[in-house]
Amino acid sequence: MSNEQLDQLRDELDSLNLEILDLINKRGELVQEIGKVKNTQGVNRFDPVRERKMLDQINEHNNGPFEESTIQQLFKEIFKASLELQEDDHRKALLV
Amino acid sequence: MSNEQLDQLRDELDSLNLEILDLINKRGELVQEIGKVKNTQGVNRFDPVRERKMLDQINEHNNGPFEESTIQQLFKEIFKASLELQEDDHRKALLV
């Protein structure tokens, strides 16, 4: 009975993992698009002011259970990975 | 014209950030529930086999643009934060 309950919760967790995966990758695609627009404008890809604004907005909307510091840390990792994605694209564009 | 395009992409990014925030917190709540069930069963909270299975499943569904290694790293951070959430709950339960 309790194992059934655990299995059910784990199934829900598996679905959530894949939803998060999907959104993180969608975010990656969007950041790639932004990188392309920035390249055509000659704008710098890393924008600390914009990153701070995003983190502030995320904080404002954080209702837990994760603490602000944890959420900030996770999103900073996501931002860092996204920036690397843009930089890879830029390098590839330079090589063409 | 191009700035409008950039603003629009940024609005989409802001929405995506909040969707990701929402799902990460939902995942946190679910992991807390799982922790409670495990506590009543006396089962260990950290389960490396289950974690490996989740990572494998996430890999199988990863269609990019993020590379497998990046996605694994991001999810390991999410798992770590979730486990800390369970441990906090457990400590609080012990203190009651």
N, CA and C atoms of all chains as a GROMACS GRO file, in nm:
protein
  576
    1MET      N    1   0.084  -0.121   0.000
    1MET     CA    2   0.000   0.000   0.000
    1MET      C    3   0.087   0.125   0.000
    2SER      N    4   0.182   0.130   0.096
    2SER     CA    5   0.273   0.244   0.102
    2SER      C    6   0.367   0.243  -0.017
    3ASN      N    7   0.404   0.123  -0.063
    3ASN     CA    8   0.491   0.114  -0.180
    3ASN      C    9   0.420   0.163  -0.305
    4GLU      N   10   0.292   0.133  -0.312
    4GLU     CA   11   0.212   0.183  -0.424
    4GLU      C   12   0.212   0.335  -0.424
    5GLN      N   13   0.199   0.390  -0.304
    5GLN     CA   14   0.198   0.536  -0.288
    5GLN      C   15   0.332   0.594  -0.335
    6LEU      N   16   0.440   0.527  -0.295
    6LEU     CA   17   0.574   0.572  -0.333
    6LEU      C   18   0.592   0.563  -0.484
    7ASP      N   19   0.546   0.451  -0.542
    7ASP     CA   20   0.557   0.434  -0.688
    7ASP      C   21   0.482   0.545  -0.762
    8GLN      N   22   0.365   0.578  -0.709
    8GLN     CA   23   0.283   0.681  -0.775
    8GLN      C   24   0.352   0.817  -0.770
    9LEU      N   25   0.408   0.848  -0.652
    9LEU     CA   26   0.479   0.976  -0.638
    9LEU      C   27   0.601   0.980  -0.729
   10ARG      N   28   0.667   0.865  -0.742
   10ARG     CA   29   0.784   0.859  -0.830
   10ARG      C   30   0.747   0.875  -0.976
   11ASP      N   31   0.633   0.820  -1.015
   11ASP     CA   32   0.585   0.841  -1.153
   11ASP      C   33   0.561   0.990  -1.180
   12GLU      N   34   0.501   1.055  -1.080
   12GLU     CA   35   0.477   1.199  -1.094
   12GLU      C   36   0.609   1.274  -1.106
   13LEU      N   37   0.708   1.230  -1.028
   13LEU     CA   38   0.840   1.294  -1.031
   13LEU      C   39   0.905   1.276  -1.169
   14ASP      N   40   0.892   1.156  -1.224
   14ASP     CA   41   0.948   1.130  -1.358
   14ASP      C   42   0.886   1.223  -1.462
   15SER      N   43   0.754   1.241  -1.454
   15SER     CA   44   0.687   1.331  -1.549
   15SER      C   45   0.736   1.474  -1.532
   16LEU      N   46   0.748   1.516  -1.406
   16LEU     CA   47   0.796   1.652  -1.379
   16LEU      C   48   0.937   1.672  -1.432
   17ASN      N   49   1.025   1.571  -1.411
   17ASN     CA   50   1.162   1.581  -1.464
   17ASN      C   51   1.160   1.611  -1.614
   18LEU      N   52   1.074   1.536  -1.687
   18LEU     CA   53   1.072   1.553  -1.832
   18LEU      C   54   1.012   1.687  -1.874
   19GLU      N   55   0.916   1.735  -1.793
   19GLU     CA   56   0.861   1.869  -1.820
   19GLU      C   57   0.968   1.976  -1.800
   20ILE      N   58   1.046   1.960  -1.692
   20ILE     CA   59   1.154   2.056  -1.664
   20ILE      C   60   1.259   2.050  -1.776
   21LEU      N   61   1.294   1.928  -1.817
   21LEU     CA   62   1.389   1.909  -1.927
   21LEU      C   63   1.342   1.983  -2.052
   22ASP      N   64   1.214   1.966  -2.082
   22ASP     CA   65   1.156   2.027  -2.201
   22ASP      C   66   1.168   2.180  -2.193
   23LEU      N   67   1.134   2.237  -2.077
   23LEU     CA   68   1.138   2.383  -2.064
   23LEU      C   69   1.280   2.437  -2.065
   24ILE      N   70   1.373   2.362  -2.003
   24ILE     CA   71   1.513   2.407  -2.004
   24ILE      C   72   1.566   2.409  -2.147
   25ASN      N   73   1.530   2.308  -2.225
   25ASN     CA   74   1.575   2.305  -2.364
   25ASN      C   75   1.506   2.414  -2.448
   26LYS      N   76   1.377   2.437  -2.419
   26LYS     CA   77   1.308   2.547  -2.488
   26LYS      C   78   1.378   2.679  -2.458
   27ARG      N   79   1.416   2.696  -2.331
   27ARG     CA   80   1.488   2.816  -2.289
   27ARG      C   81   1.621   2.826  -2.365
   28GLY      N   82   1.688   2.710  -2.384
   28GLY     CA   83   1.813   2.708  -2.458
   28GLY      C   84   1.794   2.756  -2.601
   29GLU      N   85   1.687   2.709  -2.666
   29GLU     CA   86   1.658   2.751  -2.804
   29GLU      C   87   1.634   2.901  -2.813
   30LEU      N   88   1.559   2.951  -2.715
   30LEU     CA   89   1.526   3.094  -2.712
   30LEU      C   90   1.652   3.177  -2.693
   31VAL      N   91   1.741   3.130  -2.605
   31VAL     CA   92   1.865   3.202  -2.580
   31VAL      C   93   1.953   3.200  -2.706
   32GLN      N   94   1.946   3.090  -2.780
   32GLN     CA   95   2.020   3.084  -2.907
   32GLN      C   96   1.966   3.189  -3.006
   33GLU      N   97   1.834   3.200  -3.010
   33GLU     CA   98   1.772   3.301  -3.098
   33GLU      C   99   1.815   3.442  -3.059
   34ILE      N  100   1.812   3.467  -2.927
   34ILE     CA  101   1.853   3.599  -2.876
   34ILE      C  102   1.999   3.626  -2.914
   35GLY      N  103   2.082   3.521  -2.903
   35GLY     CA  104   2.223   3.535  -2.939
   35GLY      C  105   2.240   3.575  -3.085
   36LYS      N  106   2.156   3.517  -3.172
   36LYS     CA  107   2.166   3.550  -3.316
   36LYS      C  108   2.130   3.696  -3.339
   37VAL      N  109   2.022   3.741  -3.273
   37VAL     CA  110   1.980   3.882  -3.288
   37VAL      C  111   2.091   3.973  -3.237
   38LYS      N  112   2.148   3.937  -3.122
   38LYS     CA  113   2.256   4.019  -3.065
   38LYS      C  114   2.378   4.023  -3.157
   39ASN      N  115   2.407   3.909  -3.221
   39ASN     CA  116   2.521   3.906  -3.314
   39ASN      C  117   2.503   4.004  -3.429
   40THR      N  118   2.380   4.006  -3.482
   40THR     CA  119   2.356   4.096  -3.596
   40THR      C  120   2.364   4.242  -3.551
   41GLN      N  121   2.337   4.266  -3.422
   41GLN     CA  122   2.343   4.403  -3.370
   41GLN      C  123   2.481   4.437  -3.314
   42GLY      N  124   2.567   4.338  -3.306
   42GLY     CA  125   2.699   4.360  -3.247
   42GLY      C  126   2.693   4.388  -3.098
   43VAL      N  127   2.584   4.341  -3.031
   43VAL     CA  128   2.568   4.363  -2.887
   43VAL      C  129   2.638   4.249  -2.812
   44ASN      N  130   2.695   4.281  -2.697
   44ASN     CA  131   2.760   4.180  -2.615
   44ASN      C  132   2.658   4.076  -2.567
   45ARG      N  133   2.699   3.950  -2.570
   45ARG     CA  134   2.605   3.845  -2.530
   45ARG      C  135   2.579   3.842  -2.380
   46PHE      N  136   2.684   3.863  -2.299
   46PHE     CA  137   2.663   3.860  -2.155
   46PHE      C  138   2.622   3.998  -2.105
   47ASP      N  139   2.508   4.004  -2.038
   47ASP     CA  140   2.453   4.130  -1.992
   47ASP      C  141   2.418   4.114  -1.843
   48PRO      N  142   2.512   4.155  -1.754
   48PRO     CA  143   2.490   4.132  -1.610
   48PRO      C  144   2.367   4.204  -1.554
   49VAL      N  145   2.333   4.319  -1.613
   49VAL     CA  146   2.216   4.394  -1.564
   49VAL      C  147   2.088   4.316  -1.593
   50ARG      N  148   2.081   4.264  -1.716
   50ARG     CA  149   1.965   4.183  -1.756
   50ARG      C  150   1.958   4.055  -1.670
   51GLU      N  151   2.072   3.995  -1.642
   51GLU     CA  152   2.074   3.873  -1.560
   51GLU      C  153   2.024   3.903  -1.418
   52ARG      N  154   2.067   4.016  -1.363
   52ARG     CA  155   2.022   4.056  -1.229
   52ARG      C  156   1.871   4.077  -1.228
   53LYS      N  157   1.820   4.142  -1.333
   53LYS     CA  158   1.675   4.166  -1.342
   53LYS      C  159   1.596   4.036  -1.345
   54MET      N  160   1.650   3.939  -1.422
   54MET     CA  161   1.582   3.809  -1.430
   54MET      C  162   1.582   3.742  -1.293
   55LEU      N  163   1.696   3.746  -1.224
   55LEU     CA  164   1.704   3.683  -1.092
   55LEU      C  165   1.608   3.751  -0.993
   56ASP      N  166   1.600   3.885  -1.001
   56ASP     CA  167   1.508   3.957  -0.911
   56ASP      C  168   1.363   3.916  -0.937
   57GLN      N  169   1.330   3.907  -1.065
   57GLN     CA  170   1.192   3.869  -1.101
   57GLN      C  171   1.160   3.726  -1.054
   58ILE      N  172   1.258   3.638  -1.069
   58ILE     CA  173   1.240   3.499  -1.024
   58ILE      C  174   1.219   3.497  -0.873
   59ASN      N  175   1.301   3.574  -0.800
   59ASN     CA  176   1.286   3.584  -0.654
   59ASN      C  177   1.148   3.628  -0.612
   60GLU      N  178   1.100   3.733  -0.680
   60GLU     CA  179   0.968   3.788  -0.646
   60GLU      C  180   0.859   3.684  -0.658
   61HIS      N  181   0.878   3.592  -0.751
   61HIS     CA  182   0.774   3.491  -0.778
   61HIS      C  183   0.799   3.360  -0.705
   62ASN      N  184   0.904   3.355  -0.625
   62ASN     CA  185   0.935   3.227  -0.560
   62ASN      C  186   0.851   3.205  -0.434
   63ASN      N  187   0.764   3.106  -0.440
   63ASN     CA  188   0.679   3.075  -0.324
   63ASN      C  189   0.724   2.951  -0.249
   64GLY      N  190   0.844   2.904  -0.277
   64GLY     CA  191   0.896   2.787  -0.206
   64GLY      C  192   0.842   2.657  -0.260
   65PRO      N  193   0.880   2.543  -0.206
   65PRO     CA  194   0.954   2.525  -0.080
   65PRO      C  195   1.104   2.558  -0.090
   66PHE      N  196   1.158   2.574  -0.210
   66PHE     CA  197   1.301   2.603  -0.217
   66PHE      C  198   1.328   2.746  -0.171
   67GLU      N  199   1.437   2.762  -0.098
   67GLU     CA  200   1.474   2.895  -0.051
   67GLU      C  201   1.528   2.978  -0.167
   68GLU      N  202   1.521   3.110  -0.147
   68GLU     CA  203   1.568   3.204  -0.247
   68GLU      C  204   1.711   3.172  -0.293
   69SER      N  205   1.799   3.146  -0.196
   69SER     CA  206   1.940   3.124  -0.229
   69SER      C  207   1.957   2.999  -0.318
   70THR      N  208   1.876   2.896  -0.292
   70THR     CA  209   1.884   2.773  -0.370
   70THR      C  210   1.836   2.798  -0.513
   71ILE      N  211   1.723   2.869  -0.523
   71ILE     CA  212   1.666   2.900  -0.655
   71ILE      C  213   1.765   2.986  -0.736
   72GLN      N  214   1.825   3.085  -0.669
   72GLN     CA  215   1.922   3.172  -0.737
   72GLN      C  216   2.038   3.089  -0.791
   73GLN      N  217   2.085   2.996  -0.708
   73GLN     CA  218   2.198   2.912  -0.747
   73GLN      C  219   2.163   2.827  -0.869
   74LEU      N  220   2.044   2.766  -0.865
   74LEU     CA  221   2.001   2.680  -0.977
   74LEU      C  222   1.988   2.762  -1.106
   75PHE      N  223   1.928   2.880  -1.096
   75PHE     CA  224   1.911   2.960  -1.217
   75PHE      C  225   2.044   3.015  -1.269
   76LYS      N  226   2.135   3.045  -1.177
   76LYS     CA  227   2.267   3.090  -1.224
   76LYS      C  228   2.335   2.980  -1.306
   77GLU      N  229   2.314   2.854  -1.266
   77GLU     CA  230   2.369   2.741  -1.343
   77GLU      C  231   2.304   2.733  -1.481
   78ILE      N  232   2.172   2.754  -1.482
   78ILE     CA  233   2.098   2.750  -1.610
   78ILE      C  234   2.145   2.865  -1.700
   79PHE      N  235   2.163   2.984  -1.642
   79PHE     CA  236   2.210   3.099  -1.721
   79PHE      C  237   2.349   3.072  -1.779
   80LYS      N  238   2.434   3.015  -1.694
   80LYS     CA  239   2.573   2.989  -1.735
   80LYS      C  240   2.574   2.891  -1.854
   81ALA      N  241   2.494   2.786  -1.842
   81ALA     CA  242   2.487   2.686  -1.950
   81ALA      C  243   2.433   2.750  -2.077
   82SER      N  244   2.336   2.840  -2.062
   82SER     CA  245   2.275   2.905  -2.178
   82SER      C  246   2.376   2.996  -2.248
   83LEU      N  247   2.455   3.066  -2.168
   83LEU     CA  248   2.556   3.156  -2.225
   83LEU      C  249   2.661   3.074  -2.303
   84GLU      N  250   2.696   2.959  -2.249
   84GLU     CA  251   2.792   2.872  -2.318
   84GLU      C  252   2.738   2.826  -2.452
   85LEU      N  253   2.606   2.803  -2.454
   85LEU     CA  254   2.538   2.763  -2.578
   85LEU      C  255   2.551   2.875  -2.682
   86GLN      N  256   2.530   2.999  -2.640
   86GLN     CA  257   2.543   3.114  -2.731
   86GLN      C  258   2.687   3.126  -2.781
   87GLU      N  259   2.781   3.105  -2.688
   87GLU     CA  260   2.922   3.120  -2.726
   87GLU      C  261   2.965   3.013  -2.826
   88ASP      N  262   2.914   2.892  -2.807
   88ASP     CA  263   2.942   2.784  -2.904
   88ASP      C  264   2.891   2.824  -3.042
   89ASP      N  265   2.767   2.875  -3.045
   89ASP     CA  266   2.707   2.917  -3.172
   89ASP      C  267   2.792   3.025  -3.238
   90HIS      N  268   2.840   3.118  -3.153
   90HIS     CA  269   2.918   3.230  -3.206
   90HIS      C  270   3.048   3.179  -3.266
   91ARG      N  271   3.113   3.089  -3.193
   91ARG     CA  272   3.239   3.031  -3.244
   91ARG      C  273   3.216   2.960  -3.376
   92LYS      N  274   3.107   2.882  -3.381
   92LYS     CA  275   3.076   2.810  -3.506
   92LYS      C  276   3.052   2.908  -3.620
   93ALA      N  277   2.982   3.018  -3.589
   93ALA     CA  278   2.952   3.118  -3.692
   93ALA      C  279   3.081   3.181  -3.744
   94LEU      N  280   3.177   3.200  -3.652
   94LEU     CA  281   3.304   3.260  -3.693
   94LEU      C  282   3.385   3.165  -3.782
   95LEU      N  283   3.364   3.035  -3.760
   95LEU     CA  284   3.440   2.935  -3.835
   95LEU      C  285   3.385   2.912  -3.976
   96VAL      N  286   3.261   2.956  -4.000
   96VAL     CA  287   3.198   2.930  -4.130
   96VAL      C  288   3.262   3.019  -4.238
   97MET      N  289   1.323   4.817  -3.470
   97MET     CA  290   1.265   4.693  -3.525
   97MET      C  291   1.332   4.570  -3.465
   98SER      N  292   1.468   4.570  -3.469
   98SER     CA  293   1.542   4.459  -3.410
   98SER      C  294   1.531   4.462  -3.258
   99ASN      N  295   1.523   4.584  -3.202
   99ASN     CA  296   1.507   4.596  -3.057
   99ASN      C  297   1.374   4.542  -3.010
  100GLU      N  298   1.273   4.566  -3.092
  100GLU     CA  299   1.140   4.510  -3.063
  100GLU      C  300   1.147   4.358  -3.059
  101GLN      N  301   1.219   4.305  -3.158
  101GLN     CA  302   1.235   4.160  -3.168
  101GLN      C  303   1.304   4.106  -3.042
  102LEU      N  304   1.410   4.178  -2.998
  102LEU     CA  305   1.484   4.138  -2.879
  102LEU      C  306   1.394   4.146  -2.756
  103ASP      N  307   1.317   4.254  -2.746
  103ASP     CA  308   1.226   4.269  -2.630
  103ASP      C  309   1.124   4.156  -2.625
  104GLN      N  310   1.075   4.119  -2.743
  104GLN     CA  311   0.975   4.012  -2.747
  104GLN      C  312   1.035   3.878  -2.703
  105LEU      N  313   1.156   3.851  -2.752
  105LEU     CA  314   1.223   3.727  -2.713
  105LEU      C  315   1.251   3.726  -2.563
  106ARG      N  316   1.287   3.844  -2.510
  106ARG     CA  317   1.314   3.854  -2.366
  106ARG      C  318   1.188   3.833  -2.284
  107ASP      N  319   1.075   3.882  -2.333
  107ASP     CA  320   0.948   3.858  -2.262
  107ASP      C  321   0.919   3.708  -2.257
  108GLU      N  322   0.944   3.642  -2.369
  108GLU     CA  323   0.923   3.497  -2.373
  108GLU      C  324   1.014   3.426  -2.274
  109LEU      N  325   1.139   3.476  -2.264
  109LEU     CA  326   1.236   3.417  -2.173
  109LEU      C  327   1.190   3.436  -2.028
  110ASP      N  328   1.139   3.555  -1.996
  110ASP     CA  329   1.089   3.581  -1.861
  110ASP      C  330   0.976   3.483  -1.825
  111SER      N  331   0.885   3.462  -1.920
  111SER     CA  332   0.775   3.368  -1.894
  111SER      C  333   0.828   3.227  -1.871
  112LEU      N  334   0.924   3.188  -1.954
  112LEU     CA  335   0.982   3.054  -1.940
  112LEU      C  336   1.051   3.039  -1.805
  113ASN      N  337   1.125   3.143  -1.763
  113ASN     CA  338   1.191   3.137  -1.632
  113ASN      C  339   1.090   3.105  -1.522
  114LEU      N  340   0.975   3.175  -1.527
  114LEU     CA  341   0.876   3.156  -1.420
  114LEU      C  342   0.810   3.019  -1.429
  115GLU      N  343   0.796   2.968  -1.552
  115GLU     CA  344   0.742   2.831  -1.567
  115GLU      C  345   0.839   2.728  -1.508
  116ILE      N  346   0.968   2.750  -1.536
  116ILE     CA  347   1.070   2.659  -1.482
  116ILE      C  348   1.072   2.668  -1.329
  117LEU      N  349   1.066   2.791  -1.277
  117LEU     CA  350   1.061   2.812  -1.132
  117LEU      C  351   0.945   2.734  -1.071
  118ASP      N  352   0.829   2.745  -1.134
  118ASP     CA  353   0.709   2.678  -1.085
  118ASP      C  354   0.728   2.526  -1.080
  119LEU      N  355   0.783   2.471  -1.188
  119LEU     CA  356   0.801   2.326  -1.193
  119LEU      C  357   0.908   2.278  -1.095
  120ILE      N  358   1.015   2.356  -1.079
  120ILE     CA  359   1.120   2.317  -0.983
  120ILE      C  360   1.061   2.316  -0.842
  121ASN      N  361   0.979   2.415  -0.810
  121ASN     CA  362   0.917   2.416  -0.677
  121ASN      C  363   0.814   2.304  -0.660
  122LYS      N  364   0.740   2.275  -0.768
  122LYS     CA  365   0.646   2.161  -0.762
  122LYS      C  366   0.724   2.032  -0.735
  123ARG      N  367   0.838   2.021  -0.803
  123ARG     CA  368   0.924   1.905  -0.783
  123ARG      C  369   0.970   1.898  -0.638
  124GLY      N  370   1.003   2.015  -0.581
  124GLY     CA  371   1.045   2.021  -0.441
  124GLY      C  372   0.936   1.970  -0.347
  125GLU      N  373   0.812   2.012  -0.374
  125GLU     CA  374   0.700   1.967  -0.290
  125GLU      C  375   0.682   1.816  -0.299
  126LEU      N  376   0.695   1.765  -0.421
  126LEU     CA  377   0.677   1.621  -0.443
  126LEU      C  378   0.787   1.543  -0.371
  127VAL      N  379   0.909   1.594  -0.377
  127VAL     CA  380   1.020   1.528  -0.310
  127VAL      C  381   1.000   1.531  -0.158
  128GLN      N  382   0.941   1.640  -0.108
  128GLN     CA  383   0.909   1.645   0.036
  128GLN      C  384   0.808   1.538   0.073
  129GLU      N  385   0.708   1.520  -0.013
  129GLU     CA  386   0.607   1.416   0.012
  129GLU      C  387   0.671   1.279   0.013
  130ILE      N  388   0.758   1.256  -0.086
  130ILE     CA  389   0.827   1.127  -0.094
  130ILE      C  390   0.911   1.104   0.032
  131GLY      N  391   0.974   1.212   0.080
  131GLY     CA  392   1.053   1.204   0.202
  131GLY      C  393   0.970   1.160   0.322
  132LYS      N  394   0.848   1.214   0.328
  132LYS     CA  395   0.760   1.178   0.441
  132LYS      C  396   0.723   1.031   0.436
  133VAL      N  397   0.689   0.983   0.315
  133VAL     CA  398   0.654   0.841   0.300
  133VAL      C  399   0.774   0.754   0.339
  134LYS      N  400   0.893   0.797   0.292
  134LYS     CA  401   1.013   0.719   0.323
  134LYS      C  402   1.041   0.718   0.473
  135ASN      N  403   1.015   0.832   0.540
  135ASN     CA  404   1.037   0.837   0.685
  135ASN      C  405   0.949   0.737   0.758
  136THR      N  406   0.823   0.728   0.717
  136THR     CA  407   0.732   0.635   0.785
  136THR      C  408   0.774   0.491   0.758
  137GLN      N  409   0.843   0.468   0.645
  137GLN     CA  410   0.887   0.332   0.611
  137GLN      C  411   1.027   0.303   0.663
  138GLY      N  412   1.093   0.407   0.716
  138GLY     CA  413   1.231   0.389   0.762
  138GLY      C  414   1.329   0.365   0.649
  139VAL      N  415   1.291   0.410   0.527
  139VAL     CA  416   1.377   0.390   0.410
  139VAL      C  417   1.475   0.507   0.400
  140ASN      N  418   1.596   0.478   0.352
  140ASN     CA  419   1.695   0.584   0.335
  140ASN      C  420   1.648   0.684   0.229
  141ARG      N  421   1.672   0.812   0.255
  141ARG     CA  422   1.624   0.914   0.161
  141ARG      C  423   1.707   0.918   0.032
  142PHE      N  424   1.839   0.904   0.046
  142PHE     CA  425   1.922   0.909  -0.075
  142PHE      C  426   1.931   0.770  -0.138
  143ASP      N  427   1.893   0.761  -0.263
  143ASP     CA  428   1.889   0.633  -0.334
  143ASP      C  429   1.963   0.650  -0.467
  144PRO      N  430   2.094   0.616  -0.469
  144PRO     CA  431   2.174   0.639  -0.590
  144PRO      C  432   2.124   0.562  -0.712
  145VAL      N  433   2.062   0.445  -0.691
  145VAL     CA  434   2.013   0.367  -0.805
  145VAL      C  435   1.895   0.440  -0.870
  146ARG      N  436   1.805   0.489  -0.786
  146ARG     CA  437   1.689   0.565  -0.836
  146ARG      C  438   1.736   0.693  -0.906
  147GLU      N  439   1.837   0.758  -0.851
  147GLU     CA  440   1.890   0.880  -0.911
  147GLU      C  441   1.949   0.851  -1.050
  148ARG      N  442   2.024   0.742  -1.059
  148ARG     CA  443   2.082   0.702  -1.188
  148ARG      C  444   1.973   0.675  -1.291
  149LYS      N  445   1.866   0.606  -1.246
  149LYS     CA  446   1.754   0.576  -1.337
  149LYS      C  447   1.690   0.704  -1.388
  150MET      N  448   1.673   0.801  -1.298
  150MET     CA  449   1.612   0.928  -1.340
  150MET      C  450   1.702   0.997  -1.443
  151LEU      N  451   1.832   0.997  -1.416
  151LEU     CA  452   1.925   1.063  -1.509
  151LEU      C  453   1.924   0.994  -1.645
  152ASP      N  454   1.918   0.860  -1.644
  152ASP     CA  455   1.912   0.786  -1.771
  152ASP      C  456   1.787   0.821  -1.850
  153GLN      N  457   1.676   0.826  -1.778
  153GLN     CA  458   1.548   0.858  -1.844
  153GLN      C  459   1.552   1.000  -1.903
  154ILE      N  460   1.610   1.092  -1.827
  154ILE     CA  461   1.621   1.230  -1.874
  154ILE      C  462   1.708   1.235  -2.001
  155ASN      N  463   1.820   1.162  -1.997
  155ASN     CA  464   1.908   1.153  -2.114
  155ASN      C  465   1.836   1.105  -2.239
  156GLU      N  466   1.761   0.997  -2.219
  156GLU     CA  467   1.688   0.937  -2.332
  156GLU      C  468   1.595   1.037  -2.399
  157HIS      N  469   1.541   1.129  -2.319
  157HIS     CA  470   1.443   1.224  -2.372
  157HIS      C  471   1.506   1.358  -2.411
  158ASN      N  472   1.636   1.368  -2.397
  158ASN     CA  473   1.699   1.498  -2.427
  158ASN      C  474   1.721   1.518  -2.577
  159ASN      N  475   1.649   1.614  -2.633
  159ASN     CA  476   1.662   1.643  -2.776
  159ASN      C  477   1.741   1.770  -2.804
  160GLY      N  478   1.810   1.823  -2.702
  160GLY     CA  479   1.892   1.941  -2.720
  160GLY      C  480   1.811   2.068  -2.720
  161PRO      N  481   1.870   2.184  -2.735
  161PRO     CA  482   2.009   2.206  -2.778
  161PRO      C  483   2.115   2.179  -2.670
  162PHE      N  484   2.073   2.164  -2.545
  162PHE     CA  485   2.175   2.139  -2.443
  162PHE      C  486   2.232   1.999  -2.457
  163GLU      N  487   2.362   1.989  -2.435
  163GLU     CA  488   2.427   1.858  -2.443
  163GLU      C  489   2.391   1.775  -2.320
  164GLU      N  490   2.404   1.644  -2.338
  164GLU     CA  491   2.375   1.549  -2.231
  164GLU      C  492   2.448   1.586  -2.102
  165SER      N  493   2.577   1.618  -2.114
  165SER     CA  494   2.658   1.645  -1.994
  165SER      C  495   2.606   1.769  -1.920
  166THR      N  496   2.560   1.868  -1.995
  166THR     CA  497   2.508   1.991  -1.933
  166THR      C  498   2.378   1.961  -1.860
  167ILE      N  499   2.290   1.887  -1.928
  167ILE     CA  500   2.161   1.851  -1.867
  167ILE      C  501   2.183   1.767  -1.741
  168GLN      N  502   2.275   1.672  -1.748
  168GLN     CA  503   2.304   1.588  -1.631
  168GLN      C  504   2.350   1.675  -1.514
  169GLN      N  505   2.439   1.771  -1.544
  169GLN     CA  506   2.492   1.858  -1.441
  169GLN      C  507   2.380   1.941  -1.377
  170LEU      N  508   2.293   1.996  -1.460
  170LEU     CA  509   2.182   2.079  -1.409
  170LEU      C  510   2.089   1.995  -1.320
  171PHE      N  511   2.056   1.876  -1.368
  171PHE     CA  512   1.964   1.792  -1.289
  171PHE      C  513   2.030   1.741  -1.161
  172LYS      N  514   2.159   1.717  -1.164
  172LYS     CA  515   2.228   1.676  -1.040
  172LYS      C  516   2.217   1.788  -0.935
  173GLU      N  517   2.226   1.912  -0.981
  173GLU     CA  518   2.210   2.027  -0.889
  173GLU      C  519   2.067   2.030  -0.832
  174ILE      N  520   1.970   2.004  -0.920
  174ILE     CA  521   1.830   2.003  -0.875
  174ILE      C  522   1.808   1.888  -0.775
  175PHE      N  523   1.865   1.772  -0.803
  175PHE     CA  524   1.851   1.656  -0.712
  175PHE      C  525   1.913   1.688  -0.576
  176LYS      N  526   2.032   1.750  -0.581
  176LYS     CA  527   2.105   1.782  -0.457
  176LYS      C  528   2.021   1.878  -0.371
  177ALA      N  529   1.968   1.981  -0.435
  177ALA     CA  530   1.886   2.079  -0.362
  177ALA      C  531   1.762   2.010  -0.304
  178SER      N  532   1.705   1.916  -0.379
  178SER     CA  533   1.584   1.846  -0.334
  178SER      C  534   1.614   1.758  -0.213
  179LEU      N  535   1.729   1.693  -0.216
  179LEU     CA  536   1.768   1.606  -0.106
  179LEU      C  537   1.790   1.690   0.021
  180GLU      N  538   1.848   1.808   0.003
  180GLU     CA  539   1.868   1.897   0.118
  180GLU      C  540   1.734   1.940   0.178
  181LEU      N  541   1.637   1.958   0.092
  181LEU     CA  542   1.501   1.992   0.137
  181LEU      C  543   1.445   1.880   0.225
  182GLN      N  544   1.462   1.755   0.180
  182GLN     CA  545   1.416   1.639   0.257
  182GLN      C  546   1.489   1.631   0.391
  183GLU      N  547   1.619   1.658   0.386
  183GLU     CA  548   1.698   1.647   0.509
  183GLU      C  549   1.658   1.754   0.611
  184ASP      N  550   1.629   1.875   0.561
  184ASP     CA  551   1.580   1.980   0.651
  184ASP      C  552   1.451   1.938   0.718
  185ASP      N  553   1.360   1.881   0.637
  185ASP     CA  554   1.232   1.835   0.692
  185ASP      C  555   1.254   1.729   0.799
  186HIS      N  556   1.349   1.640   0.770
  186HIS     CA  557   1.376   1.529   0.863
  186HIS      C  558   1.430   1.583   0.994
  187ARG      N  559   1.523   1.680   0.984
  187ARG     CA  560   1.580   1.741   1.105
  187ARG      C  561   1.471   1.808   1.187
  188LYS      N  562   1.382   1.881   1.115
  188LYS     CA  563   1.272   1.949   1.185
  188LYS      C  564   1.182   1.848   1.254
  189ALA      N  565   1.156   1.736   1.186
  189ALA     CA  566   1.070   1.632   1.243
  189ALA      C  567   1.133   1.574   1.370
  190LEU      N  568   1.264   1.560   1.366
  190LEU     CA  569   1.334   1.504   1.483
  190LEU      C  570   1.329   1.601   1.601
  191LEU      N  571   1.324   1.730   1.570
  191LEU     CA  572   1.326   1.833   1.676
  191LEU      C  573   1.190   1.851   1.742
  192VAL      N  574   1.085   1.803   1.675
  192VAL     CA  575   0.949   1.823   1.730
  192VAL      C  576   0.927   1.734   1.852
   0.00000   0.00000   0.00000
